Amino acid sequence: MNYSSLSSIAHERIHPATPKEDAHIESFYSILEKEVIRAEFSSFEDAENTISGFISFYNNERLNSAVDYRTLERYIKMERKHNRGICMSPNPILSRIRGPIQI
């Protein structure tokens, strides 16, 4: 059994070569690839630590144009504070945000 199954996370597949079906995660992977993945790592642990650090930066410090140039953490806290729910935005990217990106 894999992590997704053990964690009750539904696995969703998109059609090949259709990034518009899952644009928010495709955008994240593009940024991850440009800013992190092209580096050379000395070990798996080095890669894991680097990617974990980037994800923390992405969620907590990086300004995101899809949420009016706020951090994802700030956007999520504001939505929860105002009880508006995070998944009610007409923006297709924001409608899929349920929480910070996690490893």
N, C-alpha and C positions, 0 to 999 in steps of 0.2 A: 504494500500500500504506500502511496506517495504522500508528501506533505500536504498537498491540496486536499486530498481525501480525508486525511486525519484531522485537518483544520476546518472541515466542512466548507471549503471554498469551491464554488462551481467553476469549472474550467470552460472557458468560452473560446471557440475557434472562429477565426474570420477566414474569408475566402482568400486564396493566394493573390498577391499583387493588388490588393484593395486597401491601401492605408487609410482611406476615408472611413472605413468601417470602424476603425479604432484610432482615430486621429490623436487623441490625447496621449496614449501610451506610445504611439509611433513618434510623436514629438519628443517625449521624454527620452526614448531610446536614441533618437538622433542627437540630442544634447549630450547624453551620457557618452555616446560614441565619440563625438567631437572633443569633449572636454576630458575624458578619462580613459576610455578603452584603447586609444591609440598609443598609450604609454606602454613601456615594457616593464613587466613585473618580475621581481626576483624569485617570487614564490606564490603559491596559491593564497597563503595568508596575507601577503603584501597586496595582492589584487583585491581580496575580500575587504581588507581594512581601507584601501583606497576607495573602493566603490561604496562601502558603508559611509565613509566620510563625505563623499559626494552627495549621497542620498540625504544625509542630515543637512548639508548645506542647501540642497535643492528645496527641501521642505521648510527650513527654518530661516534662511537668509536670502536666498535668491528671489529677486522681484520677478513676478510672472505677469506678462501682459494680458493673459486670459482673465486675470482677477484684478484688473485695474492697477497693475504694477504694485501689488502687495505680495507678501510671502504667502505661501499656501497655508502655513500655520495660522497666520493672522486672519486670512479669509475664512478659514474653517471656524475659528473661535468667534468671529463676528457673526457668522451665520447661525451658529448654535446659540449665541447670546440673544439674538433677536428672534429665536425660534422660527426662523424662516425655512429651515431645512436646507441642506446643501444641494439636494438633487432637483431643485425646482427652477433652475435657471433656463431661460430659452437658448442660451449659448450651448451648442452641442458639446463643447469641451467641458464646461462647468457642470453640465447635467450629469456627467459620469464621475465627477469627483466625489468620493465618499469619505475621504480621509487622506492623510499624507501617503506618499509613495513609501512602500516598505520593502525590505529585502526578503 
